[in-house]
Amino acid sequence: MSQSKLVHEGKLLARLSGPIVIGQVGQNLITLADTIMVGALGSIALGASAFAGSVFIVFLLFGMGMLAPVTALFARMQGQENYPYGGVLLRHSVVVAAGLSAVMIAALYALLPNLKIFGQTPEVLAMGSAFFEITIWSVFPSLLYQAYKQFTDGIGKTKVAMSVMIFGVIFNVAGNYVLINGYYGFPKLGLNGAAYATLFARTLMALMMVFYVHAHPHFKKYLAERWTHRFDHHLLKSIIRLGIPNGMTYIFEVGAFSSAAVMMGWFGATPLAAHQITISLASTSFLITLGIGIAGSIRVGYELGRGDYSSARFAGFTAIKMGGAYMGICALGFFFLREWFPTFYVNDVDVIAWAAKFFVVVAIFQIFDGVQAVAIGALRGMSDTQWPSIIAFFAYWVMGLPAGYMLAFHLGVGPVGIWIGLLMGLIFASILLTWRFHILSKRFLQS
């Protein structure tokens, strides 16, 4: 392939991924704003919100993962120029979002009286339960927003969801300020005020997406079919069949890193604090890779819709190379600045020393993390979600965590062993996922 084609594809991926990355940063800013503003209420309130949020996010991530593969279906429709089918897909995505929300809300309410199983203090449990109950109701607006986001992202209009997310962040911060403190005639709700602010922000974001898509002339060609038309049960099943493995992939990854943090805590507060600093910075660099992965999914799906299998393969591998190259740059930064980055968080020399050791492993970890994340996106563009889920399970739960446990607690490596285990899992995942994309894309070429 010519250098000019590589540059052109790189520009397309950058143009698509930029707004997606800003949107991802916006999601994190909502959480950050809640943390900072709730922190002023004291340690119990902060602990309660962190506890409730950590339980809730597992469910929400699964729901978002369920809907994520639809982006590639929209992109494929765009490539085929079968615009009315985009409206059909959107309608069915909304139905899946609504049905999934009903199931998740019921499950979360069933969990509500049993939150004590997580072993929190009575004070944290009391405040966290009230916060949790309010947050439950943000499930549906969150997934409704996500369904419309998959549509606008899939057809290449990634700035729409980005703009709505930015507005949501601003609204959430303002809502926190007013409802936590009781300004401008509103009641002083304390911690619950932050929950209501997030609920209102997510609801407003969903309504903005719905209104914009259905009111803007650009989307009329997609919405030609009446929404009262009967539903295609095969299409609903197809969306669910693609979504469940992808949702489980999200759970396997989040669960693995949560488990790694638990194991790190067995070594004491100092290594755990260093671990939290390390994972915080590694997660920040990961946001751009995540955007490249979503853009890769869109580009692969679009080219498949056009029937240009060679370009679909090229787009996928270009995205994977971009993800790896970007994370390679981050790796250099983490390695050479490993003793400086932790000073942003703490002054404790022991914590800084442990974080510096972790960053040596994380520097290598970054490259493979970038490759596997973008490879999952490229495979999602080919509507392949089952094998990535299986690979993720084996990478994290059969290889990474057990290896980290053995290295850390039985082979004398200590806390660094946990990170080495995660690195081993990511190397395994990145190789198999890239190989899987190679095999599938080659199969399309030969068909």
N, C-alpha and C positions, 0 to 999 in steps of 0.2 A: 504494500500500500504506500502511496506517495506521502511525502512529508506534509503537503498541503492538505490532504484529506485528514491526516492526524490532527493538524492544527484546527481545521474546520470542526471536526468532531469534538475536540477539546473545548472549543468556544461554545458549541451547542450545550454541552454538559455543564459548563460553567454558568451559562445564562439560565439554565433550568434550575441548577442546584443553589445558586445564590439566594433567591428569595426563600427557598425551602430551609436553608441553613438559618436565615434570619428568623423564620417562623419557629424553628426548633429552639433557637436562643430565647425567643419570646416565651415559649413554654417554660423554660428554665427560670426566666425572670419572674414569672408569676409565682413559682415556688420560692425563689429567693426573696421576693418582696414580702410574701407571707412570713417567711422565717425571720427576716429583719424586724418587721413591724410587730409580730407576735412576741419576739424576743424582749421587747420593752415591757411586756406584761409579767415577765419573770420566768424562772427555769421550769416551773411546773407547767405553765401554759405552753412553753416552747416544746417541752417533752411530750405533752399531750398531742400537740399538732403533728409533731414528727412521728409519733406512734400511729395515730389515726391515718396519717398520710401514707406511711409505709405499707399499711395493710390495704388501703384503698387502691394504691397505685398498681398493685399486682393485678387486680380485676380490670382496672382501666387499660393497662397495657395490653392485656389479653384482648379486650374489645377493639382497641386500635389495631392490634396485629391481625385480628379477624378481617378488618376492612381494608388493610393495606394492599393486598393483592389486586383489588379492584382497579387501582391506578393503572396497572398494565393493561387491563381489559379496555379501559377508556382510551388509552394510547393506541391500542390495536384498532379500535373502532375509528379513531382519528386517521390512522394510516390507511384504512380501507375507504375513508370518506363516506362511511355509512352513518351520517350524523343523527338521523332519528333513533338509531339503536343506542346512541349515547343517552338519550332521555329514558329509554327502557331500562338500561343498566342503572341509571341514577335512581329511578323509581324503585327498583328491586333492592338496591343498596340501602335505601332509606328504610324499606321494610325489614331488611336484615338488622339494621341498626336499632330499629324500634323493638323487634322481637328479642334481640340480644340484650337490650337495655332492661326489658321486663324481667328476663331471667336473672340478670346480674343484680337488679334492685331487690328481687326476692331473696337471692342468695346472701346479699349483704345484710338485709334485715334479719335473716335467720342467724347470721353471724353476730349481729349486734349484741344480744344478751350473753354471748359466749366469749366476748373479747377478753375476759379474765384469764382465758387459757394461755395468753401470751405473757402472763406473769408480771404485769405492770403494778406499780404502787397504787393504792386506792385513790389517791389524789389525781394521779395521771389518768387512771382508768375513768374516773367520774367526768373529768373535763374532756378527755379524748372521746368518750362515748357520745357526748352531745355534739361535738365537732363532727364526728364520724357520721352521725345520723343526718345532719344537714348536708354534708358532702355527698351522701348517697344520691341525692336528687339531681346532682350535676352529671350523672351517668348519661342520661338520654341527650341533653344538649351537647355534651362532649362528643358522643358518637354521631349525632346528627351533623354537627360541624365537620366531623371527620369524613362522613359520607360525601358531603358536598366538596370538601377539600380534595378527596380522591378524584372527583370529577374534574374540578378546575385544574388540578395538577396534571392529571392524565392527558388533558387536551392542550397542555403547554402553558396555561395561564397561571403560573405559579405565584405571580405577584398578588393575586386576589386574596388567597388565604393568608399570605404574609401581611398584607395591609390590615386585614381583619384582626389578626393576632396582635399586631402592634397596638391597635385601638383597644383590644381586650386587656393588654398589659396595663395601659394607662388607666382604663376604667377600674381594673382590679386594685391598683395602688390607691386611686382616689376613694374607692369603696372601702378599702381597709382603713384609711385615714378617718373617714367619716363614721363608719359603723363600729370600729373598735373603740374609738374615743367619745362617740356620741356628739359630734359637732352638727351645727346647722339644724338643730331641732330633732335630729334622729336620736333614737335611744342608744345608750352606751352599752354595747353588747359584749365587749371584751373579746375573748377568743372566738366566740360564736360569730362575732362580727366579721372576722376574717373568712369564716366558712360561708357566710351569706354573701360576702363580696365576691368570692370565687364562684359561687353558684350563679349570681347575677351576671358576672362577666362571661361565664361560659354560655349562659342562656342568650345573652345579647349577641355574642359571637355567632351562635347557631342561627339566630334570627337574621342577622346581617347577611350571612352566606345564602340563606334561603331567599331572602328578598332580592339580593343582587343578581343571583342566577336567574330567578324567574322574572325579573323586571328589565334586565339589560337586553337590548336588541341582539347583541352578539350571540346569545344562547338560544334564540328562538328556533333556529334550524335543528337544535337537538331536542327541543321540547314539543315537537309537532304532534306526537301521540298524546291523547288525553290520559290523565293520570287515573281516571276511573276505569280504564281498560283492564281486562282480566289479567291476572298475574301468570307468569310462566313458572310453574313449579320446578321444572328442570333447571332453569336459570338460577332460581333461589338455591336449589341444592348445589349447583355448581359453585356459587359464591361461597356458600358455607363449607363445601368440600375443600376449596382453596384456602379459606380463611382459618379453619381450625388448626391445621399444622403450622401455619405462620404465627398464629397467636401462641401456640405452644413453644415455638422457637424463641419468642420474646420471653416467655416464662422461664425456659431453661437457662437463658443467659442471665436474666436478672436474678433468678434464684441461685445460680452458681456464684455470682459475685457477692450476694448477701451471705451465702454460706461461708465464703472465703473470709468475710469480715467477722463472722461468728468465730471461726477457727483462730483468726488473728487475735481476737479478744482473749483467748485462752492463754496467750503469752503475757497478758497484762495491758495496762492502759497506754503505756508508752508506744509499743509497736502498733497498737490499734489506732492511736492518734496519727502516727506516721502513715499507716495504711489509708486512713480517711483522706489525708492530704494528697497522697499519691493518686488515689482513685478519683478524687475531685478534679485534679488537673488532667488526668488521662481521659476522663469523661468529657471535659471541655474540648479537647482536641478531636475527640470522636465525633462531635456534632457535625463538623464539615464533611467527614467521611460518610456519615449517615445521609447528608444531603446529596453527595455524589452517588451513593447507592440508589436513592430514590430516582435521581435523574437518569441513572443507567437503566433502571426499570422502565422508565417512560420511553427512553430512546430505543431500547430493544423491542418493547411492545409495539411502538410506532412502525419500526422497520419491518417487523413480522406482519403487521397489518397491510403494509404495502406489498408484501410478498418478496421483499429484498432480503433474503436470508444472509447473504454475505455481509451486507451493511449492519444487520442485527448483530452478527457475530463480532464485527469490527467495533461497533458501539459498546458492546459488553466488555470486550477486552480493553478498550481504551479507558472505560470507566474504572476497571480493576487496576490498570496501570496508574491512573491518576490518584486513586485512593492510596495505593502503595507508595507512590512518590511523595504525596503530601505527608503521609505519616512518617516517611523516611526523614523528612525535614524536621518534623516534630521530635523524632527519635534523637536527632543530633542535639536539639535544644534541651531535651530532658537529660541527656547524658552529660553534656558539658556544663549545664547550669543546675545540676542535681543538688548542690549544696546551697544554692541561692533561692530556688523556688520555694522551699519549705519556710523560708524566713518571712514570706508574705503572711503566713498563718500563725507561726509561733516563734518564741525566742528560746524555747527549751532545747539545749544542745543535744540531749539524748534523742529527742523526737526528730530533730534535723538530721542526726547521724543515721538513724534507721531509715528515714525517708530517702536519703541519698543512696543507701544500699538498694532500696526497692527500685529507685529510678534507673539503676543500671540494668535491671531485668526489664523494666517497663520500656526502656528505649528500644530493645529488641521486640518486645511485645507489641509496640505500636504498629510496626510494619505489617505483621501478620493479622492484627486486629483490623487494620484498614482494608487489607485484601479480602478477608472473609466477609466483612460487612458489605462491601460493594459487590462481591460475588453473589451473596444472597439476593441483593437487589437485581442483578442481571438475571439470575434464575427466576425471580419473581416476574420479570418481564416476559419470560417464556411460560408463565403459569405453572412453574415447578416449585411447589412449596412442601411437598411431603418429604422428599429426600433431604432438603436442607434442615428440616425439623429433626429427622433421624440422626443426621451428622452432628447437629448441635447437641443432641442428647448424649451421644457417645463422646464427643469432644470434651464436654464439660463434666458430665456426671459419671462416665465410665473411665475417662482418662485423666482430665485435668484435676478435679477435686481429690480423687483417691491418690493420684501421684503427689499432689501438694501435701496431703495429709501424711503420707509415708515419708516424704523428704523432710517435712517440718518436725514430725514427732518421733520417727523411728530410725531415721538415717542421719540424724545429728545436724541437719542443715539449718534448722531453726526457722524463724519467721519468713526469711527470704524464700524458703522452700515452697511456701504457699503460692507466691508469685511465679516461681519456676513451674509449678504444676499448671497454673492458668496459662502460662506461655506455651507449655507442651500441648495443651488442649487447643489453643489458637493456631499453632503450627499445623496440627492435624486437620482442623476445620478448614483453614485457608487452602491447604493442598487439595483436599477432597472436593470442596465446593468449586474451586477453579477447574479442577478436572471434570467435575460434573457439567459445568457450563461448556467446557471444550467438547465433551461427548455429545451433549444435546444439540449444540449449535452446528456441529459437524453432521449430525443426523438430519437436521433440517436441510442442510446444503445438499445432502445425498438423496433427499426425498423427491 
